Amino acid sequence: MNIIRKLLVYRRFLLILLTPLLLLPLPLVIRTKEAECAYTLFVVAIFWLTEALPLAVTALLPALMFPMFGIMASKQVASSYFKDFHLLLTGVICLATSIEKWNLHKRIALKMVMLVGVNPAWLTLGFMVSCAFLSMWLSNTSTAAMVMPIVEAVAQQIISAEAEADAIEMTYANGVTNHALELDESINDCEAVDWKEKADQANGYGIGTAHTSHTVCNIEKEKQKPVISQTGRTYRNQRDHMICKVMCLCIAYSSTIGGLTTITGTSTNLIFAEQFNSRYPGCQCINFGSWFILSIPITIIILLLAWVWLQWLFLGFNVKEMFQCGKTKSAREKASAQVIEEEYKKLGPISYPEMITLVLFFLMALLWFTRDPGFIPGWASLFSEYRGFATDSTAALIIGLLFFIIPAKTLSRTTDGENIVYYYTPLITWKEFQACMPWEIAILVGGGFALADGCEVSKLSQWIGSKLTPLGSLPIWLIILISSLIVTSITEVASNPATITIFLPILAPLAEAIHVNPLYILIPSTLCTSFAFLLPVANPPNAIVFSYGHLQVVDMVKAGLGVNIIGVAVVMLAVMTWAQPLFNLHTYPAWAPPFSNNTGL
């Protein structure tokens, strides 16, 4: 009986494990490199999509299976696990470690929110802009985890401020006047009529005529009853509950949207850039500057439309309220401003390590933008004899190493009798770097590179391309839309890095087979892989904000479906308009290999 129970507990894992074993005879019978590589890709995809094993562990399977099937030698496949990407990631994590260590990210977030004001609609936009900006340089998980406690404090302060405001208004209603307690905001029409009715009754007239308005007021007050959510949290009224929902969702979504902007903003962008440059070494069009020019309009448009969508879905579209930026009138707004200002004051004046980190941050961005901007010669042209040797990872390492060299404090000395002791602490230490380094992502990306190399060596990519050739009869916009919708749907139930790693070796041969610029299909598919907005388990930021108890799954599904549609539509717009001249998408490039259908399974 115990054995049966254990089998039932592990039935999902056993089913996943048995599926590759049942299909094992296929590559053993069809002894071709394409079949063996396809089987390896299938096994890795099964474990990545189901997460039966940790992602990094699954990523090591190609290193085991490729040598066994004779696709690649062990030394050859091992070299695929470490690429230029890992050096870029190292430099970026050095920057992120220093930003988080010295609380520079918190200072930036609070300052940006203070600039836009504390009107509820603009407060939400302020948090979204702050998260999006931070997510351009930090991971979306770190951004959401850092900003969400601030949002929670503001939300709780809003609820308590409204309760205090109601208590003061009740004091007015009972005939007590204290100008020191007066609020700046005007009372609503219903309460004004109700108070007028009481005054008229006290004077002996107007008793009958005010009955109708009194009934209306009672109906209005019924709408303000306390609300208890399914998670057990209590809110003063429905509006407070909706405000908390909007604030949580704006953090989750903007943390993801901001990562689209830069190559280093999200792991999917990094995986795409490295795999693309490895497959098409003759193309030098994908770099930090070109990707930023492409993605910054996409990010801004999606961010603004997502803000409008969340406001309309949960709070209603109040144009007057949305355009009162910077005008603090209500008790709610004053409470929000107070919380944000207090949080900012706790940080104190900007410190020396923060200032140095900020300088290095701008210096790294400047080196990325000016390396090879395209319209003018960049600093990489100074090394024209070694063209293509210096990449974005070179710039990242130049700055990244400085974090281990520059002292966090000015050198001081202490005297111990006759001995003078000098102490030195760098901006970050190796232990701090190790704690922030996403080793799982590094190995996962390495596994993706190994799969891509295996598909090339075994010629599986060419075989896939030959089978997808009939899709060339479809309009190109329809092919892009279908591929974008497929990756957007799969990334809701699978990790973003795993999804893009699986689909890149498939979509690149497809583009070559139908004689279309590979960027035409790969760019929108890469961007849409990040659109995991529907479920709490789809993305780490979603899970973080969901854990605070303000949201239900249905809230995230309703809001996320709209943001998903907005994202895909904006990406389609970008690919059909400003991306065309930027990457010359309407022509088949010389750096892409000519497709020849000479393989078979």
N, C-alpha and C positions, 0 to 999 in steps of 0.2 A: 504493500500500500504506500509506503514512504517513497519507493522508487517511482510509482505512478504519479504521486504528487509532485515530485521533483521534475518529472518529465513535463507535467502540465505547466509548472512555473517557467521552465526553460523552453517551452514549445516554440516560442517565436524565434529564439536564437537557433534552435535545432533546425527549424524550417529554413531559415536563412542559410545555415551552414550546409544543409543537405542539397539545396538548389545547385550550387556550383559542383558538388560531387556527382549529382545525377547527370550533369551536362559534361562531365569530364571526358567521357568516351568520344565526344565530338571532335576535339582537337587531336585525340589519339588516333582516330580513324582517318580524318582528313588531315593528312600530314603536310600542311602548307603553313608558311609563316603567317599568312593573313588570318587563317583560322585560329592559330595559337595566340596571336596578338589580340584577336577579337574576343577570345575566351578570357584572356587576362583583363581586358578592358571591362568585360561584362562582370567578372567577379569583383573587381575594384568598385565598379559603379553600384553593385548590389550592397556592398558593405558601407559605402559612403552614403548612399541614399537612406539606408535603414539605420545607420550608426550603431550596428550591432557590436562593432569594435570601435575604439577611439579612432578619430580621423587620421591622426599621425601614424598609428599602428597600421591601418589599412594602406596608407601611402607607402609603406615599406614592402608591400606585396610584389610590385613590379621588380624590385631588386632580387626577390626570391624566384619568381616565375619566369622572367625573361631568360636568365641563364639556364634554367631547367629545360625550357623549350628550345633553346638554341637560337633565340632571337638576338640577344646581345650578350657579350661577355660580361662577367661580373664587374671587372674594372671599368668597362665602358658605361654600364648602367649606373655605377656608383658615381661617376663624374657628372652625371646628369642631375644629381641631387643638390649640387651647389653651383649656383650661377651668379651672374652679376646682380640679380635681384636681391640676393642675401646681403651683399655689401650695401646696397641702397637701404635695405631694411635696417641694417645695423646703425647707419648714420641717423636715420629718422627716429629710431627708438632712443638713441642718445639724447636727441632734442626733446622728445616726449617725456623722457625720464626727468630731465631737468625742469621742464615746465610743470610737471605734476609735483615734483619734490618741493619747489619753492612757491607753489600756489599761484603761479602766474596765470594759469587757466581760470582760476576762480576770479581773479582780479579783472581779467578781460571780460568774462561773462557778466559780472555785476556792473561794470562800467558801461557796457553796451546797452544793458537793460535800463540803466539810469538815463541814458541819452534819449531814449525814445519815449520816456514818460511811463506812467503807471495806470493810464486808462486801461480797463480790462482787455479790450481788443489790441491795443498797442503794447500792453505788457506781454501778451501772448506772442506778438510779432517780435518783441525784443528778445524773449527767450529763444525763439526759433532762429533769429539771426545769430545770436551768441553761440548756440549749439552748432549751427551750420558752419560758422567760421572756425570754431575749435575742432570740429570733425574733419576739416581740411588738413589738419596737421596731426591730430591725435586719432586714436581708434574710436569708432562710434561707441563702443562699449564704455571706454573710459570717459568719454564726453557725457553720456547719459548718466553714468554713475556719479559724476561730479556735480552736474547741474540739478539733478532731481531732488536732492535734499533741500536746496535753496527754493525750488518750486514748491515743495511740500510745506516749508515754513511760511512762504507767502500765502499759500492757499489756506492754511490754518489761521493765519492772521486776518485774512479777509473774512472768514466765518465768524471769528470772535469780534471783529470790529462791527459787523452788521448786527450781531447780538447786542453789543453795547449801544449802537445807534437806535435799535428798537426800544431798548430800555429807556433811553433819554426821551424818545418820542412819546412813550407811554407816560412819562412824567409830565410832559407838556399836556397830554390829553387829560390828565387828572387835575389840571388847573395850576400846576406849579410852574413858576417862571424863574429861570436862572440863566441870565445871559452868558454866564461863564461856560455853560454847557451847550450853548447853541452850536448847531452844525452848519457848515457852509452850504450843504446841499439843501434844496427846497423839498418840502414834504410832498408826497404824491397826491394826486387829485382826490383819490378815494378817502385818504386820511383827513384831508382838509375838509371835505364835506361832512365826514363823521364828527370832527371836532366842532364844526359850525352848528351841526344839529344839537350837540350837547349844550352849546352856549345858548341857542335859541330856546331850548327846553327850560333852561335855568331862568330865562327872562319871561317865560310864560307864553310864547307865541311860536308859530312855525312847527308845532308838534305834528300836525297831520301832513303837511306838505313835504316833510323830510323823510317820510316812510320809504318812498321808492329808493332814494339814494342810500338809505341805511341798508336796504336789502341788497343793493348792488355791492356795497362795501363788504357785507358778510360773505357774499359769493367770492369777492376778490380775496378776502382773508383766508378762505378755505384753500386757495391755491398756495398759500404760504405755510401750510402745515409741515412739520418736520418730516424728512424723508429718510427711511432706513434702507440702505442698499442691500443687495443679496450677499455682499461680503460682510455685513454686520456693522458697517460704518454709518453713523447718523449725521445728517446734514440739516441745517435750519430750514431749508426749502429746496425746491427743485432746481432753482437757478444756481445755488451754491454747489449742488451736486454736478451740474453741467459744467460749471467753471473748472472744477477739479478735473473732470474728464478731459476738457479741452487742453488744460495745461499739461497733463500727463502725455496725451497723444502728440502735442506739439514738440515735446522733448524727444519722444521716440522717433518720430518721422524726420525731424530736422537733423538729428544726429546721423541718420542714414543719408539724407539728401545732400548734406554738406560734403560727405565723402566722395561724391561724384566729381567734384571740382578738380581735384588734383590726382596725379598718378599715384601719389603716396597716400591718398586719403582713405582708400579702402583696399583690401587684399585682392578683390576681383580686378581692379584696375592694374595693380602690380603684376598679377598673373598674366593678364592679357598682354601687357607691354613686353614682358620678358619672353613669353611664348611667341608673340608676333615677331619680335626682333630676332629670335632664334630661327624661326621658320623662313623669314624674309630678311636676311642680313643686308641685302642691297637697299632696303628702304630705311631712310633716316628721318622719316616724317613724324614718327611718334616720339615725342619728348615732353618734358614738363611744360614748356611754353605752349606748344601746339595743342596739347590736351586741355590746358587751362583756357585758352581762347575758345576752344570748342565747347567746353562744359560750363563755363561761368554763366552764359545766358541760360542754359538749360537749368542750372541750379536755381537761379534767381526766379525764373518763370514758375518752376514747380513749387518753390518755396512760397511764393505769393499766392498761387492758386490753391495750394494746400491750406494756407492760412484762411483764405476766404471760404473754402469748403468746410473746414472745421467750425468756423464761426457760424456759418449758415446752418450746419447740421445740428449743432448743440445749443447755440445761443440765439439763433435768428439773425438775419442780415439787417443790422441797424446801422444805416449809413451815417446818421448824425453822430452816433457814439464812436464809430470807427475813424472819424475824421476830427476828433477832439484831441489830437496828439499834444501832450505836454501840459494840458489844462487839468490840474488836480482839483476836483470839486467835491467828490463824494467821500464819505467816511471809508469806504472800501479802498478807494484810490490812495487816500492818506495813509491807511494802514499798510498797504503794499509798499508805498514809497518808504515808509519808516523801516520796514523789515529789510529792504534792499540796502538802504543807507547804513543801517546798523551792521549788517553783514560786511559791507565794504569798509566801515570804520574799524572793524575787528582786524582787518588785514594790516592796518597801520600804513605809514608811508612806504613807498616802493623801496625795496632793499637793494643792496649792491648785487647779490646773486640774481635777483629778478631782472635788474637792468642789464646785466651781462647776458643772461639768457635771451632777453628780448632783442638785444643787438645781434647775437648769433642767429637768432630766428630769422630776422630780416636779411642777414647776410647770406644764409643758406638759400632763402627764396630768391634773392638777387642773383646768386650764382646759377641757380636752376634756370631762371628766365633768360639770362644773358649768355648761357653756354653756346647755344646755336639757335637764336631767335628766328632765323630764316630771312627776314626782310633786311637785316643788317648783319655784318660779320660779328660773331660772338667771340668770347675769350678762347674758345676751343681752336679758333683759327690761328692763334699764336703758336700752336703745336701742329702746324699744317704738315710737317714731315711725318707725323704719326696720326693722320686723320682717322677719326673714329675710335681712337684709343681711350680718350677721356669721355665719360658718360655722366649721367646724372648721379650715379653712385659715387663717382670720383668727388664731385662737389659735396655730396652728403658725408663722405668720410673725412674730407678736409675739416668741415665744421664739427663733425661728431667727435673726432679725436681731441679737439680743443676743449671739450667738456671735461676730459680727464686731466687736462694740463692747467687750465686757468683756475686759480684758487677761488674758493667760495668766500673767503674772508681775506682781508689784508693781513699780510704776514705780521705776526706779533711775537713778542718774546716775554718770557716770565723768568724771574730770577729765583733760584733755589740755593740760597747761600752764595757761593761763588760761581755756581753753574748758571749759564744762560741757555734756555731751551726755546728753540724755534719750532712752531707747529705749522702744518700745512694741510689744508683740506681742499680737494678739488670740488668742482661744481657737482659732479656725480662720482660715485665709486663703482667698482665692477660688480659688487653684490647688488647694488641698486639697479644697475643695468640688467643684470640677470633676472631680477624679479619682474621687470617690465617687458623683457624680450619674449615675444610670442613664439616659443620654440615649436609649438604644434603647427602654427601656420607655416613656419620655415620648412618643416619636414613635409607638410601637406603639399606645398608648392613644389618641392623637390620631386615628390611622387608624380605630380602633374607633368613636370618636365620629362621624367623618365617615360611616362606613357606616351607623350608626344614624340619623343625620339624613337620609341618602339614602333609607333604607327608609321613613322617615316622609313625606318630600316626594313620593316616587314612589308612595306608598300600597301598596308591596310588603308591608309588615307586615300591612295589612288583608287583602290577598289571601291571605297565608299563613294568617292566622287563620281565614278563611272555609273554607279547605281542611282545617283541623284541627278544625273544629267536631265531626265525628263522634266524636272522642275523648271528648267530654263524656259519652257513654254509659258510659264506664269509671269505676270507683270512683276517687275523687281520690287515694287512697293509692297506687293502682297507677300512675296517671299520674306521680306524683312519683317513685316507685321506678324506672320506666322511664327518665325523663329523667335521674335521678341516675346510673343504671348506664351510660347512653349517654355522658355527659360524663366519667365516671370511666374508661371504656374508651378514649375518644379521647385524653384527656390523657396516657395512657401513651406515645403515639407522637407527640404534638404538644405544643407549649409550653402551659402553663397560661393565660397571657394571651391567646394566640391562640384557644384553645378557648372561653373564656368570652366573648370578643368576637364569635365566630361565632354562639354559641347564644343570647345575650341578645336579639337582634332577632327570634329565632324563638320563644322561649319566652314572651316578654311578650304577643305577639298570641295565642298559644295560650291563655293564662290569660284574656284578655279575651273570646276566642271562646266558651269554655265557662262564662263568667260566674263565675270563681273569682278570689279575691284574688290579684293577681300575685305578692305576696310568698310565697304558699303554694308556688309552683313555683320562683321565682327564688332564694330563700334556700337551699334544699337543693341546687339545681344549682350555685350559686356555691361552697358549701362543698365539695361533692364534686369540683369541678374541681381542688382542691388535692391530692386523693388519688392522687398519682402515685408509687406505692411499688414497682412491680413490676420495673422495668428500670433499669440504670445511666444510660441516656440519657434517662429520663423526667423527671428533675429534677436541677438542679445539685448539691444535697447528696448525692444518690445517686452521682453521678459522682465527687465528691470523695472519699468514703469508699471507693469501689470502687478508686480509684487506689492505695490503700495496699497492695493485694495480699492482704488477708486473706480476701476474699470471692470466690465464684464467682457467675455469673449465676443458677444454679439456687438458691443460697442466698437471693438477693434476691427471686426469684420466689416461693419457698415462704413466706418471711416476709411479703413484701409482699401476697400474696393474702389472708392472714389479716387484716392491718391494713386492707386495703381493705374487706373484709367488715365488720370492726368499725366502721370509719368510716361506711359507708353505713347500717348498722343504728342507730348512735347518732344520726346526723342525722335519720333517720326517726322515732326516738323523740322527739327534741327538737321536731320540727315538729308531731308529734301531741299533745304535752303542753304544756310550759311556753311554747313559742312562740305557742300559740293565744291566751292572754289578753294576751301582751305586744304583739302586733301585730294583735289582733282578726281572726285569719285566717278565721274561720268565716263572715264576712259580706263581700259585695262592696262595696268602699269607694266613697265619693262622689268621691274624687280620681281614680279610674280612669274612663276615658271609656266611655260606653255603646257597645256594639259594634253596628254596623249592617253587614249583608252587602250592600253595594251596589257592590262592585268586581268586576271580572273581568279575566281576562288575554286 
